[in-house]
């Protein structure tokens, strides 16, 4: 699929954790199964992380994050 075209789906994942090793482990688990488009740690709020993944991975990610991070938000964007 071509990014931004009809039928393209991506998932945006935002989460906070004080432990960078937990963030790196979460990233590694996601990257081993899915195509990661972007991985960023905020320069302003060091505990905030952002990962963007191709496809709809909401269920997988929510199970991965539950109980491991302070807060998270998962958004699925589908181009129609």
Secondary structure, DSSP 8 states (H G I E B T S, - for coil): --TTSTT-EEEEEEEE-S-HHHHHHHHHHHHHHS-EEEEEE-SSSTTEEEEEEES--HHHHHHHHTTTSSEEEEEEEE--
